[in-house]
Amino acid sequence: MSYTKIETYDEPTTEGLIKNYKDALTLLGEDPLREGLLKTPERQAKAMQYLTQGYQLDAHAIINSAKFHEDISEMIVVKDIELYSMCEHHVLPFFGKAHVAYIPSGWITGLSKIARVVDVFSRRLQVQERLTVQIMNAIKETLNPIGVAVVIEAKHLCMMMRGVQKQNSVTTTSAFDGEFQKNSTRSEFLKLISADLH
């Protein structure tokens, strides 16, 4: 799999989605031939393909594209990584930020690659709990670090726009592996990102 973001869309997929979105508009009581909606199914199709492009990307390939041997074992933290994803239950967005740390055991990766790994898994239909673990596992499996930590805080439109309608709620999830399972290491990481946690 490529580690480059997709720039073009699979034509059969796009056409199939366009037809389905036209049908959905009709079922909702709209006229897909109305001027304002004429190109909406095509826009929806391309938007959905963009928002789920993570299925076409490989987190391991991204990390390996900038993997370097370094004899360091200090904590590396990349915080405030913006993320945008889609809840798999209602196909509504959730958005927020991820804080990721790892302690190398001889290998590091480019800092931007950590943010790209967040994109790979967030650009899929998701639940926040699984997203957190997938990011941790990709770093663990590729760099074999001494430890990995991931904290995500996000707002979910499925809670804000519908159902319980709680606009100010924030969901925080975490995953810790290796050294980060020790209280002292985990506390150091949480202290470093604590100014960003709500």
C-alpha positions in Angstrom: 0.0 0.0 0.0 1.1 3.5 -0.6 1.8 6.0 2.2 0.9 9.0 0.0 -2.5 10.7 0.5 -4.9 9.9 -2.4 -5.3 12.7 -4.9 -7.7 10.9 -7.3 -10.8 8.8 -6.8 -11.7 5.4 -8.0 -14.3 6.1 -10.8 -16.6 3.1 -10.3 -16.7 3.8 -6.5 -17.4 7.4 -7.1 -20.2 6.6 -9.6 -21.8 4.0 -7.2 -21.7 6.5 -4.4 -23.3 9.2 -6.5 -26.2 7.0 -7.4 -26.7 6.1 -3.7 -26.6 9.7 -2.6 -29.1 10.6 -5.3 -31.4 7.9 -4.1 -31.0 9.0 -0.5 -31.9 12.6 -1.4 -35.1 11.3 -3.1 -36.0 9.1 -0.1 -35.5 12.1 2.2 -38.1 14.0 0.2 -35.7 16.2 -1.9 -35.3 16.6 -5.6 -31.7 15.7 -6.6 -32.3 17.5 -9.9 -33.0 20.8 -8.1 -30.3 23.4 -9.0 -28.8 23.6 -5.5 -28.6 19.8 -5.2 -27.6 19.0 -8.8 -23.9 18.4 -8.0 -24.4 17.5 -4.3 -24.3 13.7 -4.8 -20.9 14.0 -6.6 -19.6 16.3 -3.9 -20.8 13.9 -1.2 -19.1 10.9 -3.0 -15.8 12.7 -3.3 -16.0 14.1 0.3 -16.7 10.6 1.7 -13.8 9.1 -0.3 -11.5 11.8 1.1 -12.7 11.4 4.6 -12.2 7.6 4.5 -8.9 7.6 2.6 -7.2 5.9 5.5 -8.4 2.6 4.2 -6.0 3.1 1.3 -3.0 4.1 3.5 -0.5 2.0 5.4 0.7 3.3 8.7 3.7 1.0 8.8 4.9 2.1 5.4 4.6 5.8 6.5 6.8 5.2 9.6 9.3 3.1 7.6 9.7 5.8 5.0 11.5 7.9 7.6 12.9 5.4 10.1 16.3 6.2 11.5 18.7 4.5 13.9 19.5 6.7 16.9 21.0 5.6 20.2 18.6 7.5 22.4 16.1 6.4 25.0 14.4 9.7 26.0 10.7 10.2 25.7 9.6 11.8 22.4 6.2 13.6 22.6 4.1 15.0 19.7 1.1 16.7 21.1 -1.9 18.6 19.9 -2.2 16.6 16.6 -5.4 17.7 15.1 -7.7 14.8 14.1 -10.9 14.5 12.2 -12.8 11.3 12.0 -16.2 9.8 11.3 -18.2 7.9 14.0 -19.0 4.4 12.5 -22.4 4.3 14.3 -24.0 7.4 12.8 -21.4 8.5 10.2 -21.1 11.9 11.8 -17.8 13.6 12.5 -15.8 13.6 15.7 -12.8 15.9 16.0 -10.2 16.9 18.5 -6.5 16.2 19.1 -4.1 13.4 19.8 -1.1 13.4 22.0 1.5 10.6 21.2 4.7 9.6 22.9 7.2 6.9 22.6 10.5 5.9 24.1 12.9 4.6 21.4 14.9 1.4 21.7 17.3 2.3 18.8 14.9 3.5 16.2 13.0 6.8 15.7 10.8 8.2 12.9 10.3 11.6 11.4 8.0 13.7 13.7 5.6 14.4 10.9 5.1 10.6 10.4 3.5 10.4 13.9 0.9 12.9 12.7 0.4 11.0 9.5 -0.2 7.8 11.5 -3.0 9.6 13.3 -4.5 10.6 9.9 -4.3 7.0 8.6 -6.5 5.7 11.3 -8.7 8.7 11.9 -9.6 8.8 8.1 -11.7 5.7 8.5 -15.1 4.9 10.1 -14.1 4.7 13.7 -14.8 4.6 17.4 -12.4 6.7 19.5 -11.5 3.8 21.7 -10.2 1.7 18.8 -8.5 4.6 17.1 -6.4 5.2 20.2 -5.2 1.6 20.3 -4.6 1.4 16.5 -2.2 4.4 16.7 -0.4 2.9 19.6 -0.1 -0.5 17.9 1.2 0.9 14.6 4.1 2.7 16.4 4.8 -0.3 18.6 4.9 -2.8 15.8 7.1 -0.6 13.5 9.6 1.0 15.8 9.6 -1.6 18.6 10.0 1.1 21.3 10.5 0.7 25.0 7.0 2.2 25.4 4.2 4.0 23.6 1.4 6.3 24.9 -1.6 7.8 23.1 -4.2 10.1 24.5 -7.1 11.4 22.4 -9.6 14.0 23.4 -12.5 14.7 21.0 -16.0 16.1 20.6 -18.5 13.9 18.8 -21.3 15.4 16.7 -23.4 12.3 17.3 -23.6 13.5 20.9 -23.8 17.2 20.1 -26.3 17.3 17.2 -28.6 14.4 18.0 -29.6 12.1 20.8 -28.4 13.4 24.1 -27.4 16.8 22.6 -24.6 17.7 25.0 -22.6 20.3 23.2 -19.8 20.7 25.7 -18.9 17.1 26.4 -15.4 15.9 25.6 -14.4 12.2 25.4 -10.9 11.3 26.5 -9.3 7.9 25.7 -5.9 6.6 26.4 -3.7 3.6 25.6 -0.3 2.8 27.2 2.2 0.1 26.5 5.6 -0.9 27.9 7.3 1.7 30.1 4.2 3.8 30.0 2.4 1.2 32.1 4.6 2.3 35.0 3.1 5.1 37.1 6.2 7.3 37.0 6.6 7.2 33.2 2.9 7.6 32.6 2.8 10.5 35.0 5.7 12.3 33.3 3.8 12.0 29.9 0.5 13.2 31.4 2.3 16.1 33.0 3.8 17.2 29.7 0.4 17.2 28.0 -1.7 18.2 31.1 -2.0 21.9 30.0 -4.0 20.6 26.9 -6.3 18.2 28.7 -9.7 19.5 29.7 
